[in-house]
Amino acid sequence: MNFSAWSIRNPVAPLLAFFLFLLLGYQSFNALPITRFPNIDVPLVSVTVAQSGAAPVEMETQITKEIEDAVAGITGVKNVTSSVTDGLSTTAVEFQMEVPTEQAVQDVKDAVDQIRGDLPGDIEAPIVTRIDVEGGAILTYAVQAPNLTMEEISWFVDDTVTRSLQGRPGIGRVTRIGGADREIRVELDPVKLDSYGVTAQQVSEQIAATNTNLGAGKISLGTGEQAIRTLGDSGTVEDLAAMPLALPSGRFVRLSDLGKVVDGYEELRSFARVDGNSTVSFLVFRAKGASEVSVAELTREVIEGLREEHPDVSITLVDDAVFYTEGNYEAAIDTLLEGALLAVIVVMLFLR
């Protein structure tokens, strides 16, 4: 049976099939995420180890070197890169592309567990995580308010803007640049420490041991269970200053007797400027697999709502990377339509 001849004699069924496939193709095409660069699953694993008060030299010789030697022998390892700062060691392990990321993470965990006994006993538990390779920020905003201090603007970005954006479909993370973070500092007086016969390390350990919340099990109440928690953190700065500390002699003193407790802000490590004026900026990153265009539209809607709710705060878009993505997308669509039109013209002219 000649299928072409049958289709010409019975055009309804072929036309229905054509429009059905056309509709399915159109829906599938619109469901594709629009991104500037493709999503690539690179097998990268990070090992982070923290040791309070340790110098970089000690971290390198006692921790970083041990971890590097342990992961270097894993099958498929391509590069091992480490960075060491005060009290923190970070090792990035890059595997060959053919190694599955889940297997790479598990292999690194097993290697670190094997040398756990060779590491210093006072370190925190090593953290092994995968490193997601993502593109740059798709949108960058600057926040300014003449009636607010830099600390208040920072809190506005962290508490209002970030909470409004975080968790929305397609938004990976929101990162603040510039501003200040709140910090509770305990400034100990060396003379008072010496007079009471206590060291700064002993004070630090008692503060860390006291200011913590712990689970204390469960208790049966009738037909149900109730969780029990031990709440030991200080609610206010005054409570922290009044916390009793044990001395080697057996006596007790308040923390305020050994120094000052200051409610302030940590040292600035990043800053942002717009037109020469200090500001607080925040960057919006898309989640892996999400469409840059859809995420940008959603972000703009949320920011517009925040502008209406807070007219005294200026939220200005200073960088839009999605502009280039949209340009590439529109150029590709124009090329696709031109190619389809030329194909139709060629068929009409030469296959008549």
KOLDRENGU-495772 format. One line per 8 residues: their letters; for each residue x, y, z of N, C-alpha, C. Coordinates in nm, 2 decimals. Layout:
A) X:Y:Z:X:Y:Z:X:Y:Z  ...
***
This chain:
MNFSAWSI) 0.09:-0.12:0.00:0.00:0.00:0.00:0.09:0.12:0.00  0.06:0.22:-0.09:0.13:0.34:-0.10:0.08:0.44:0.01  0.17:0.46:0.11:0.13:0.55:0.22:0.10:0.69:0.17  0.19:0.74:0.08:0.17:0.88:0.03:0.04:0.89:-0.04  0.01:0.79:-0.13:-0.12:0.80:-0.20:-0.24:0.80:-0.11  -0.23:0.71:0.00:-0.34:0.70:0.09:-0.35:0.84:0.17  -0.24:0.90:0.20:-0.25:1.03:0.27:-0.31:1.14:0.19  -0.29:1.13:0.06:-0.34:1.23:-0.03:-0.49:1.21:-0.04
RNPVAPLL) -0.54:1.09:-0.05:-0.68:1.06:-0.06:-0.75:1.08:0.07  -0.68:1.06:0.18:-0.74:1.08:0.32:-0.66:1.18:0.40  -0.68:1.31:0.37:-0.59:1.41:0.43:-0.62:1.44:0.58  -0.73:1.40:0.63:-0.77:1.43:0.77:-0.68:1.37:0.87  -0.65:1.24:0.86:-0.57:1.17:0.96:-0.43:1.23:0.96  -0.36:1.24:0.84:-0.22:1.30:0.85:-0.22:1.44:0.90  -0.32:1.52:0.87:-0.32:1.66:0.92:-0.34:1.66:1.08  -0.43:1.57:1.13:-0.44:1.56:1.27:-0.31:1.51:1.34
AFFLFLLL) -0.25:1.42:1.28:-0.12:1.37:1.34:-0.01:1.48:1.33  -0.01:1.56:1.22:0.08:1.67:1.21:0.06:1.77:1.32  -0.06:1.81:1.34:-0.09:1.92:1.44:-0.07:1.86:1.58  -0.09:1.73:1.60:-0.06:1.67:1.73:0.09:1.68:1.76  0.17:1.64:1.67:0.31:1.64:1.69:0.36:1.79:1.70  0.30:1.88:1.62:0.34:2.02:1.63:0.31:2.07:1.77  0.19:2.04:1.83:0.16:2.08:1.96:0.25:2.03:2.07  0.28:1.90:2.06:0.37:1.84:2.15:0.51:1.90:2.14
GYQSFNAL) 0.56:1.92:2.02:0.69:1.98:2.00:0.70:2.12:2.06  0.59:2.20:2.04:0.58:2.34:2.09:0.59:2.34:2.24  0.51:2.25:2.31:0.51:2.24:2.45:0.64:2.20:2.51  0.70:2.10:2.44:0.84:2.05:2.49:0.94:2.16:2.47  0.93:2.24:2.36:1.03:2.34:2.34:1.02:2.45:2.44  0.89:2.49:2.48:0.88:2.59:2.58:0.92:2.55:2.72  0.92:2.41:2.74:0.96:2.36:2.87:1.11:2.36:2.89  1.18:2.38:2.78:1.33:2.37:2.79:1.38:2.50:2.87
PITRFPNI) 1.47:2.48:2.96:1.53:2.60:3.03:1.61:2.68:2.94  1.61:2.81:2.96:1.69:2.90:2.87:1.80:2.95:2.96  1.92:2.90:2.92:2.04:2.94:3.00:2.15:2.98:2.90  2.25:3.05:2.95:2.36:3.10:2.87:2.46:2.99:2.84  2.48:2.90:2.95:2.57:2.79:2.94:2.50:2.67:2.98  2.54:2.55:2.92:2.48:2.42:2.96:2.51:2.38:3.10  2.43:2.30:3.16:2.45:2.24:3.29:2.55:2.13:3.28  2.66:2.13:3.35:2.77:2.03:3.35:2.79:1.98:3.49
DVPLVSVT) 2.78:1.84:3.50:2.80:1.78:3.63:2.95:1.74:3.64  3.03:1.83:3.71:3.17:1.81:3.72:3.19:1.75:3.86  3.26:1.63:3.86:3.29:1.56:3.99:3.40:1.64:4.07  3.35:1.73:4.15:3.44:1.80:4.24:3.39:1.78:4.39  3.49:1.75:4.47:3.45:1.72:4.61:3.54:1.81:4.70  3.48:1.86:4.81:3.55:1.95:4.90:3.56:1.88:5.04  3.68:1.89:5.10:3.70:1.84:5.24:3.74:1.96:5.33  3.65:1.99:5.42:3.68:2.11:5.51:3.70:2.06:5.65
VAQSGAAP) 3.81:2.11:5.72:3.84:2.07:5.85:3.87:2.20:5.93  3.81:2.21:6.05:3.83:2.33:6.13:3.89:2.29:6.26  3.99:2.37:6.31:4.05:2.35:6.44:4.07:2.49:6.50  4.00:2.51:6.61:4.00:2.64:6.67:4.14:2.68:6.72  4.18:2.80:6.68:4.31:2.86:6.73:4.43:2.81:6.67  4.42:2.72:6.57:4.54:2.66:6.50:4.59:2.76:6.40  4.73:2.77:6.39:4.79:2.86:6.30:4.79:2.79:6.16  4.81:2.86:6.05:4.81:2.80:5.92:4.92:2.70:5.90
VEMETQIT) 5.04:2.72:5.96:5.15:2.63:5.95:5.11:2.49:6.01  5.05:2.50:6.13:5.01:2.38:6.20:4.90:2.31:6.12  4.80:2.38:6.06:4.70:2.32:5.99:4.75:2.25:5.86  4.85:2.31:5.80:4.91:2.25:5.68:4.98:2.12:5.71  5.07:2.12:5.81:5.15:2.00:5.84:5.07:1.89:5.90  4.98:1.92:5.99:4.91:1.82:6.07:4.78:1.77:6.01  4.71:1.86:5.92:4.58:1.82:5.87:4.58:1.82:5.71  4.62:1.93:5.65:4.61:1.94:5.51:4.70:1.83:5.44
KEIEDAVA) 4.82:1.82:5.48:4.91:1.72:5.42:4.86:1.58:5.43  4.80:1.55:5.55:4.75:1.41:5.57:4.63:1.39:5.47  4.54:1.49:5.46:4.42:1.47:5.37:4.47:1.46:5.22  4.56:1.54:5.18:4.61:1.54:5.04:4.67:1.40:5.01  4.75:1.35:5.10:4.81:1.21:5.08:4.70:1.11:5.07  4.60:1.12:5.15:4.49:1.02:5.16:4.41:1.02:5.03  4.37:1.14:4.98:4.28:1.14:4.86:4.36:1.13:4.73  4.49:1.15:4.73:4.57:1.14:4.61:4.57:1.00:4.55
GITGVKNV) 4.55:0.90:4.63:4.56:0.76:4.59:4.43:0.71:4.54  4.32:0.79:4.54:4.19:0.74:4.49:4.19:0.73:4.34  4.13:0.63:4.29:4.12:0.61:4.15:4.04:0.72:4.08  4.09:0.78:3.97:4.02:0.88:3.90:4.05:1.02:3.94  4.13:1.04:4.04:4.16:1.18:4.09:4.25:1.25:3.98  4.21:1.37:3.95:4.28:1.45:3.85:4.37:1.56:3.91  4.31:1.64:4.00:4.38:1.74:4.07:4.34:1.75:4.21  4.43:1.79:4.30:4.41:1.82:4.44:4.46:1.96:4.47
TSSVTDGL) 4.37:2.04:4.52:4.41:2.18:4.55:4.36:2.21:4.69  4.45:2.28:4.77:4.42:2.31:4.91:4.44:2.45:4.94  4.37:2.50:5.04:4.39:2.64:5.09:4.38:2.63:5.24  4.47:2.71:5.31:4.47:2.70:5.45:4.47:2.84:5.51  4.38:2.87:5.61:4.38:2.99:5.68:4.38:2.96:5.83  4.37:3.06:5.91:4.37:3.04:6.05:4.25:2.95:6.10  4.29:2.84:6.14:4.19:2.74:6.20:4.10:2.67:6.09  4.13:2.68:5.96:4.05:2.62:5.86:4.13:2.57:5.75
STTAVEFQ) 4.11:2.44:5.71:4.17:2.38:5.60:4.07:2.33:5.50  4.08:2.37:5.37:3.99:2.33:5.27:4.07:2.26:5.15  4.03:2.14:5.12:4.09:2.07:5.01:3.99:2.04:4.90  4.01:2.08:4.78:3.92:2.05:4.67:3.98:1.94:4.58  3.91:1.83:4.56:3.95:1.71:4.49:3.87:1.71:4.36  3.94:1.72:4.24:3.88:1.71:4.11:3.90:1.57:4.05  3.80:1.51:4.01:3.81:1.38:3.95:3.79:1.39:3.79  3.83:1.28:3.73:3.80:1.27:3.58:3.65:1.28:3.56
MEVPTEQA) 3.62:1.33:3.44:3.48:1.35:3.41:3.40:1.22:3.40  3.46:1.11:3.38:3.38:0.99:3.37:3.35:0.93:3.50  3.40:0.98:3.61:3.37:0.93:3.75:3.24:0.99:3.80  3.14:0.91:3.84:3.02:0.97:3.89:3.04:1.05:4.02  2.97:1.16:4.03:2.99:1.25:4.14:2.96:1.18:4.28  2.85:1.09:4.28:2.82:1.02:4.41:2.93:0.93:4.45  2.99:0.86:4.35:3.10:0.77:4.38:3.22:0.85:4.43  3.25:0.97:4.37:3.36:1.05:4.41:3.35:1.10:4.55
VQDVKDAV) 3.23:1.14:4.59:3.20:1.18:4.73:3.22:1.07:4.83  3.17:0.95:4.79:3.19:0.84:4.88:3.33:0.80:4.90  3.41:0.80:4.79:3.55:0.76:4.79:3.63:0.85:4.88  3.60:0.98:4.87:3.67:1.08:4.95:3.63:1.06:5.10  3.51:1.04:5.13:3.47:1.01:5.27:3.54:0.89:5.33  3.55:0.78:5.25:3.62:0.66:5.30:3.76:0.69:5.32  3.83:0.77:5.23:3.97:0.80:5.25:3.99:0.88:5.37  3.91:0.98:5.40:3.92:1.07:5.52:3.90:0.99:5.64
DQIRGDLP) 3.80:0.90:5.64:3.77:0.82:5.76:3.89:0.73:5.80  3.96:0.68:5.70:4.08:0.59:5.72:4.19:0.66:5.80  4.20:0.79:5.77:4.31:0.87:5.84:4.26:0.95:5.96  4.14:0.93:6.00:4.08:1.02:6.10:4.16:1.00:6.23  4.21:0.89:6.26:4.29:0.87:6.38:4.43:0.94:6.38  4.48:0.97:6.26:4.61:1.04:6.24:4.59:1.19:6.26  4.47:1.24:6.26:4.45:1.39:6.27:4.44:1.43:6.41  4.47:1.56:6.44:4.46:1.60:6.58:4.32:1.57:6.65
GDIEAPIV) 4.32:1.54:6.77:4.20:1.50:6.84:4.10:1.61:6.87  4.15:1.74:6.86:4.06:1.85:6.90:4.00:1.92:6.77  4.01:1.86:6.66:3.95:1.92:6.54:3.80:1.88:6.53  3.73:1.97:6.46:3.59:1.94:6.44:3.58:1.83:6.33  3.47:1.76:6.32:3.45:1.65:6.23:3.47:1.70:6.09  3.55:1.63:6.01:3.57:1.68:5.87:3.44:1.67:5.79  3.42:1.78:5.71:3.30:1.79:5.63:3.33:1.76:5.48  3.27:1.66:5.43:3.30:1.62:5.29:3.17:1.65:5.21
TRIDVEGG) 3.18:1.74:5.11:3.06:1.77:5.03:3.10:1.79:4.88  3.00:1.77:4.80:3.03:1.79:4.65:3.02:1.94:4.62  3.10:1.98:4.52:3.10:2.12:4.48:3.02:2.14:4.35  2.92:2.21:4.36:2.83:2.24:4.24:2.89:2.35:4.16  2.93:2.32:4.04:2.98:2.43:3.95:2.87:2.51:3.89  2.86:2.63:3.92:2.75:2.71:3.87:2.81:2.84:3.80  2.72:2.90:3.72:2.76:3.02:3.66:2.76:3.14:3.75  2.79:3.25:3.70:2.79:3.37:3.78:2.65:3.41:3.81
AILTYAVQ) 2.64:3.52:3.89:2.51:3.58:3.93:2.44:3.63:3.80  2.31:3.60:3.80:2.23:3.64:3.68:2.18:3.79:3.70  2.16:3.83:3.83:2.12:3.97:3.86:2.19:4.02:3.98  2.23:4.15:3.97:2.30:4.21:4.08:2.22:4.34:4.12  2.19:4.36:4.24:2.11:4.48:4.29:2.20:4.55:4.39  2.17:4.68:4.40:2.23:4.76:4.51:2.12:4.82:4.59  2.14:4.82:4.72:2.04:4.87:4.81:2.09:5.00:4.89  2.01:5.10:4.88:2.05:5.23:4.95:1.93:5.29:5.02
APNLTMEE) 1.96:5.35:5.13:1.85:5.41:5.21:1.91:5.53:5.29  1.88:5.65:5.26:1.94:5.77:5.33:1.91:5.77:5.48  1.80:5.71:5.52:1.76:5.72:5.66:1.81:5.60:5.74  1.88:5.50:5.68:1.92:5.38:5.75:2.08:5.38:5.75  2.13:5.32:5.86:2.27:5.30:5.87:2.31:5.18:5.78  2.44:5.16:5.76:2.49:5.05:5.69:2.45:4.91:5.75  2.46:4.91:5.88:2.42:4.79:5.96:2.27:4.76:5.94  2.18:4.86:5.94:2.04:4.84:5.92:2.01:4.80:5.78
ISWFVDDT) 2.08:4.85:5.68:2.06:4.81:5.54:2.10:4.66:5.53  2.21:4.62:5.59:2.26:4.48:5.58:2.15:4.39:5.64  2.10:4.43:5.75:1.99:4.35:5.81:1.87:4.34:5.72  1.84:4.45:5.66:1.72:4.45:5.56:1.75:4.35:5.45  1.87:4.35:5.40:1.90:4.26:5.29:1.89:4.11:5.34  1.95:4.09:5.45:1.95:3.95:5.51:1.82:3.90:5.55  1.74:3.99:5.62:1.61:3.94:5.68:1.50:3.96:5.58  1.49:4.06:5.50:1.38:4.09:5.42:1.40:4.04:5.28
VTRSLQGR) 1.50:4.09:5.21:1.52:4.06:5.07:1.55:3.91:5.05  1.65:3.86:5.13:1.69:3.72:5.11:1.58:3.62:5.15  1.50:3.65:5.25:1.39:3.57:5.29:1.28:3.57:5.18  1.26:3.68:5.12:1.16:3.69:5.01:1.20:3.61:4.89  1.33:3.61:4.86:1.37:3.54:4.74:1.41:3.39:4.76  1.47:3.36:4.87:1.52:3.23:4.90:1.40:3.13:4.91  1.41:3.02:4.84:1.30:2.92:4.84:1.21:2.93:4.72  1.22:3.04:4.65:1.13:3.05:4.53:1.18:2.96:4.42
PGIGRVTR) 1.09:2.91:4.33:1.13:2.81:4.23:1.24:2.87:4.14  1.34:2.79:4.13:1.45:2.83:4.04:1.56:2.91:4.10  1.54:2.98:4.21:1.64:3.06:4.27:1.73:2.97:4.36  1.86:2.97:4.33:1.95:2.89:4.40:2.00:2.95:4.53  2.05:3.07:4.53:2.09:3.13:4.65:2.10:3.28:4.62  2.11:3.36:4.74:2.12:3.50:4.73:2.24:3.54:4.82  2.34:3.61:4.77:2.46:3.64:4.84:2.47:3.79:4.85  2.50:3.83:4.98:2.52:3.98:5.00:2.66:4.02:4.99
IGGADREI) 2.69:4.13:4.93:2.82:4.19:4.91:2.82:4.32:4.98  2.92:4.34:5.07:2.93:4.47:5.14:2.84:4.46:5.27  2.83:4.57:5.34:2.76:4.58:5.46:2.83:4.52:5.58  2.76:4.49:5.69:2.83:4.45:5.81:2.74:4.34:5.87  2.81:4.24:5.94:2.74:4.13:6.01:2.76:4.16:6.16  2.65:4.13:6.23:2.65:4.14:6.38:2.75:4.05:6.44  2.82:4.09:6.54:2.92:4.01:6.61:2.92:4.04:6.76  2.92:3.94:6.84:2.93:3.96:6.99:3.07:3.93:7.03
RVELDPVK) 3.14:4.03:7.07:3.29:4.01:7.10:3.31:4.01:7.25  3.39:3.92:7.30:3.43:3.91:7.44:3.58:3.96:7.44  3.60:4.08:7.49:3.73:4.14:7.50:3.79:4.12:7.64  3.87:4.02:7.66:3.93:3.98:7.79:4.04:4.08:7.82  4.05:4.11:7.95:4.16:4.19:8.01:4.28:4.10:8.05  4.39:4.11:7.99:4.51:4.02:8.03:4.54:4.03:8.18  4.54:4.15:8.23:4.57:4.17:8.37:4.48:4.10:8.46  4.35:4.11:8.43:4.25:4.04:8.51:4.26:3.89:8.50
LDSYGVTA) 4.29:3.84:8.38:4.31:3.70:8.36:4.42:3.65:8.45  4.53:3.72:8.45:4.65:3.68:8.53:4.62:3.69:8.67  4.54:3.79:8.72:4.51:3.80:8.86:4.42:3.69:8.91  4.33:3.64:8.83:4.24:3.53:8.87:4.30:3.40:8.83  4.41:3.39:8.76:4.48:3.26:8.73:4.41:3.18:8.63  4.35:3.24:8.53:4.27:3.17:8.43:4.32:3.21:8.29  4.32:3.13:8.19:4.37:3.16:8.06:4.25:3.19:7.97  4.28:3.26:7.86:4.17:3.29:7.76:4.12:3.16:7.70
QQVSEQIA) 4.20:3.06:7.68:4.15:2.93:7.63:4.05:2.87:7.72  4.07:2.87:7.85:3.98:2.81:7.95:3.85:2.89:7.95  3.85:3.02:7.94:3.73:3.10:7.93:3.65:3.07:7.80  3.72:3.06:7.69:3.66:3.02:7.56:3.59:2.89:7.57  3.65:2.79:7.63:3.60:2.66:7.64:3.47:2.66:7.73  3.47:2.73:7.84:3.35:2.74:7.92:3.24:2.81:7.86  3.27:2.91:7.78:3.16:2.98:7.71:3.10:2.89:7.60  3.19:2.82:7.53:3.13:2.73:7.43:3.05:2.61:7.49
ATNTNLGA) 3.10:2.57:7.60:3.02:2.45:7.67:2.89:2.50:7.73  2.88:2.62:7.77:2.76:2.67:7.84:2.66:2.72:7.74  2.70:2.79:7.63:2.61:2.85:7.54:2.58:2.74:7.43  2.49:2.65:7.46:2.46:2.55:7.36:2.32:2.49:7.40  2.25:2.45:7.30:2.12:2.38:7.31:2.13:2.24:7.28  2.09:2.15:7.36:2.11:2.00:7.34:1.97:1.93:7.36  1.96:1.83:7.28:1.84:1.74:7.30:1.86:1.65:7.42  1.76:1.63:7.50:1.77:1.55:7.62:1.67:1.43:7.62
GKISLGTG) 1.64:1.39:7.50:1.55:1.27:7.49:1.41:1.30:7.48  1.32:1.20:7.51:1.18:1.22:7.50:1.12:1.17:7.63  0.99:1.21:7.66:0.92:1.17:7.77:0.78:1.13:7.73  0.72:1.02:7.78:0.59:0.97:7.74:0.49:1.05:7.82  0.39:1.11:7.75:0.28:1.18:7.81:0.15:1.12:7.76  0.09:1.04:7.83:-0.04:0.97:7.79:-0.01:0.88:7.67  -0.08:0.92:7.56:-0.06:0.84:7.44:0.04:0.89:7.34  0.11:1.00:7.38:0.21:1.06:7.29:0.34:1.08:7.36
EQAIRTLG) 0.43:1.14:7.28:0.57:1.17:7.33:0.60:1.31:7.32  0.68:1.36:7.41:0.72:1.50:7.41:0.87:1.51:7.42  0.93:1.58:7.32:1.07:1.60:7.32:1.12:1.69:7.43  1.24:1.66:7.48:1.30:1.74:7.59:1.43:1.80:7.54  1.44:1.93:7.56:1.56:2.00:7.52:1.62:2.08:7.64  1.75:2.09:7.63:1.82:2.16:7.74:1.87:2.30:7.67  1.81:2.41:7.71:1.84:2.54:7.66:1.94:2.61:7.74  2.06:2.63:7.69:2.17:2.69:7.77:2.23:2.81:7.71
DSGTVEDL) 2.18:2.86:7.59:2.23:2.98:7.53:2.19:3.10:7.60  2.27:3.21:7.59:2.23:3.34:7.65:2.14:3.42:7.56  2.03:3.47:7.62:1.93:3.54:7.54:1.97:3.68:7.51  2.05:3.74:7.59:2.09:3.88:7.57:2.24:3.89:7.60  2.30:4.01:7.56:2.44:4.04:7.59:2.46:4.05:7.74  2.36:4.10:7.81:2.37:4.12:7.95:2.38:3.98:8.02  2.30:3.89:7.97:2.30:3.75:8.03:2.44:3.69:8.00  2.50:3.71:7.89:2.63:3.65:7.86:2.73:3.72:7.95
AAMPLALP) 2.72:3.85:7.97:2.82:3.91:8.06:2.81:3.86:8.21  2.69:3.82:8.25:2.67:3.78:8.38:2.69:3.63:8.40  2.73:3.56:8.30:2.75:3.42:8.31:2.87:3.38:8.40  2.84:3.29:8.50:2.95:3.25:8.59:3.05:3.16:8.53  3.18:3.18:8.56:3.29:3.10:8.51:3.36:3.04:8.63  3.40:2.92:8.61:3.48:2.85:8.72:3.63:2.88:8.71  3.69:2.91:8.82:3.83:2.94:8.82:3.91:2.81:8.87  4.03:2.80:8.83:4.11:2.68:8.88:4.11:2.67:9.03
SGRFVRLS) 4.09:2.78:9.10:4.09:2.77:9.25:3.96:2.72:9.31  3.86:2.70:9.22:3.73:2.66:9.27:3.63:2.77:9.29  3.67:2.89:9.28:3.58:3.01:9.29:3.51:3.03:9.16  3.41:3.12:9.16:3.34:3.16:9.04:3.34:3.31:9.03  3.35:3.35:8.90:3.35:3.49:8.87:3.26:3.51:8.75  3.21:3.63:8.73:3.13:3.66:8.62:3.22:3.69:8.50  3.17:3.67:8.38:3.24:3.70:8.26:3.28:3.85:8.25  3.19:3.93:8.30:3.22:4.08:8.30:3.33:4.11:8.39
DLGKVVDG) 3.37:4.03:8.49:3.48:4.06:8.58:3.61:4.03:8.51  3.61:3.96:8.39:3.73:3.93:8.32:3.75:4.02:8.20  3.65:4.09:8.16:3.66:4.18:8.04:3.53:4.24:8.01  3.52:4.28:7.88:3.39:4.34:7.83:3.33:4.25:7.73  3.19:4.26:7.73:3.11:4.19:7.62:3.05:4.30:7.54  3.09:4.30:7.41:3.05:4.41:7.32:2.96:4.36:7.21  2.85:4.42:7.20:2.75:4.39:7.09:2.78:4.48:6.97  2.85:4.43:6.87:2.89:4.52:6.76:2.89:4.45:6.63
YEELRSFA) 2.98:4.48:6.54:2.98:4.43:6.41:3.12:4.38:6.37  3.13:4.28:6.29:3.26:4.22:6.26:3.33:4.32:6.16  3.46:4.29:6.15:3.54:4.37:6.06:3.50:4.36:5.92  3.49:4.47:5.84:3.44:4.46:5.70:3.55:4.39:5.62  3.50:4.29:5.54:3.59:4.21:5.46:3.55:4.23:5.31  3.44:4.29:5.28:3.40:4.32:5.14:3.32:4.45:5.14  3.32:4.52:5.03:3.24:4.64:5.02:3.19:4.65:4.88  3.09:4.74:4.87:3.03:4.76:4.74:3.00:4.91:4.72
RVDGNSTV) 3.02:4.96:4.60:3.01:5.10:4.57:2.93:5.12:4.44  2.84:5.22:4.44:2.77:5.26:4.32:2.78:5.41:4.31  2.84:5.45:4.19:2.86:5.59:4.17:2.95:5.65:4.28  3.04:5.58:4.33:3.13:5.63:4.43:3.08:5.63:4.57  2.95:5.59:4.59:2.89:5.59:4.72:2.88:5.44:4.78  2.91:5.43:4.91:2.90:5.30:4.97:2.76:5.25:4.97  2.74:5.12:4.94:2.61:5.06:4.94:2.62:4.91:4.98  2.51:4.85:4.98:2.50:4.71:5.01:2.44:4.64:4.89
SFLVFRAK) 2.51:4.54:4.83:2.46:4.48:4.71:2.43:4.33:4.74  2.34:4.27:4.66:2.32:4.13:4.67:2.31:4.07:4.53  2.35:3.95:4.52:2.36:3.88:4.39:2.26:3.76:4.39  2.19:3.74:4.28:2.09:3.63:4.27:2.15:3.53:4.18  2.16:3.40:4.22:2.20:3.29:4.14:2.09:3.19:4.12  2.08:3.14:4.00:1.98:3.04:3.97:2.02:2.90:4.02  1.92:2.82:4.04:1.94:2.68:4.08:1.98:2.60:3.96  2.05:2.49:3.98:2.09:2.41:3.87:1.98:2.35:3.79
GASEVSVA) 1.98:2.37:3.66:1.87:2.32:3.58:1.76:2.42:3.56  1.76:2.53:3.63:1.65:2.63:3.61:1.68:2.73:3.50  1.57:2.79:3.45:1.59:2.88:3.33:1.63:3.02:3.39  1.73:3.08:3.33:1.77:3.21:3.37:1.66:3.31:3.35  1.60:3.30:3.23:1.49:3.40:3.20:1.38:3.39:3.30  1.33:3.27:3.33:1.22:3.26:3.42:1.26:3.30:3.56  1.38:3.27:3.61:1.43:3.31:3.74:1.44:3.47:3.75  1.49:3.53:3.64:1.50:3.67:3.63:1.36:3.74:3.64
ELTREVIE) 1.26:3.69:3.57:1.13:3.74:3.57:1.07:3.73:3.71  1.09:3.62:3.78:1.04:3.60:3.91:1.10:3.69:4.01  1.24:3.71:4.00:1.31:3.80:4.08:1.27:3.94:4.07  1.25:3.99:3.95:1.20:4.12:3.92:1.06:4.15:3.99  0.97:4.05:3.98:0.84:4.06:4.04:0.85:4.08:4.19  0.94:3.99:4.25:0.96:4.00:4.40:1.02:4.14:4.44  1.12:4.18:4.37:1.18:4.31:4.40:1.09:4.42:4.38  1.00:4.42:4.28:0.91:4.53:4.26:0.81:4.53:4.38
GLREEHPD) 0.77:4.41:4.43:0.69:4.41:4.55:0.75:4.47:4.67  0.88:4.44:4.69:0.96:4.50:4.80:0.97:4.65:4.79  0.98:4.70:4.66:0.99:4.85:4.64:0.86:4.91:4.69  0.75:4.85:4.66:0.62:4.91:4.70:0.60:4.90:4.85  0.65:4.79:4.91:0.63:4.78:5.06:0.73:4.87:5.14  0.84:4.90:5.08:0.95:4.98:5.15:0.99:5.09:5.05  0.90:5.20:5.04:0.93:5.31:4.95:1.05:5.39:4.99  1.10:5.38:5.12:1.21:5.45:5.17:1.34:5.39:5.14
VSITLVDD) 1.34:5.27:5.08:1.46:5.19:5.04:1.47:5.19:4.89  1.59:5.22:4.84:1.61:5.22:4.69:1.68:5.09:4.66  1.62:5.00:4.57:1.67:4.88:4.52:1.70:4.89:4.37  1.82:4.91:4.34:1.86:4.94:4.20:1.93:4.82:4.13  1.88:4.79:4.01:1.95:4.69:3.93:2.08:4.74:3.87  2.19:4.68:3.90:2.32:4.74:3.85:2.39:4.64:3.75  2.34:4.52:3.75:2.40:4.43:3.65:2.30:4.32:3.61  2.28:4.30:3.48:2.18:4.21:3.43:2.24:4.12:3.33
AVFYTEGN) 2.29:4.00:3.38:2.35:3.90:3.28:2.25:3.83:3.20  2.12:3.83:3.24:2.02:3.77:3.16:1.99:3.84:3.03  2.03:3.97:3.02:2.02:4.05:2.89:2.09:3.98:2.78  2.21:3.92:2.80:2.28:3.86:2.70:2.22:3.72:2.67  2.17:3.65:2.77:2.10:3.52:2.75:1.98:3.54:2.66  1.90:3.64:2.69:1.78:3.67:2.61:1.82:3.71:2.47  1.93:3.78:2.45:1.97:3.82:2.31:2.01:3.69:2.23  2.09:3.60:2.30:2.13:3.48:2.23:2.01:3.39:2.20
YEAAIDTL) 1.91:3.39:2.29:1.79:3.31:2.26:1.71:3.37:2.15  1.69:3.50:2.14:1.61:3.56:2.03:1.69:3.54:1.90  1.82:3.55:1.90:1.89:3.53:1.78:1.88:3.38:1.73  1.88:3.29:1.82:1.86:3.15:1.78:1.72:3.12:1.73  1.62:3.18:1.79:1.48:3.17:1.74:1.47:3.23:1.60  1.53:3.35:1.57:1.52:3.41:1.44:1.59:3.32:1.34  1.70:3.26:1.37:1.77:3.17:1.28:1.69:3.05:1.25  1.62:3.00:1.36:1.54:2.88:1.34:1.42:2.91:1.24
LEGALLAV) 1.36:3.02:1.26:1.24:3.06:1.18:1.29:3.08:1.03  1.40:3.15:1.02:1.46:3.17:0.88:1.49:3.04:0.81  1.55:2.95:0.89:1.58:2.82:0.83:1.45:2.74:0.79  1.35:2.75:0.87:1.22:2.68:0.84:1.16:2.74:0.72  1.16:2.87:0.71:1.10:2.94:0.60:1.17:2.91:0.47  1.31:2.91:0.47:1.38:2.87:0.35:1.36:2.73:0.31  1.34:2.64:0.41:1.32:2.50:0.37:1.18:2.49:0.30  1.08:2.56:0.35:0.95:2.56:0.28:0.96:2.61:0.14
IVVMLFLR) 1.03:2.72:0.12:1.05:2.78:-0.01:1.12:2.68:-0.11  1.22:2.62:-0.06:1.30:2.52:-0.14:1.21:2.41:-0.18  1.13:2.35:-0.09:1.03:2.24:-0.12:0.93:2.29:-0.23  0.88:2.41:-0.21:0.78:2.46:-0.31:0.84:2.48:-0.45  0.96:2.52:-0.45:1.02:2.56:-0.58:1.07:2.43:-0.66  1.13:2.34:-0.59:1.20:2.23:-0.65:1.13:2.10:-0.65  1.03:2.08:-0.56:0.96:1.95:-0.55:0.82:1.96:-0.59  0.79:2.05:-0.68:0.65:2.06:-0.73:0.62:1.95:-0.83
***
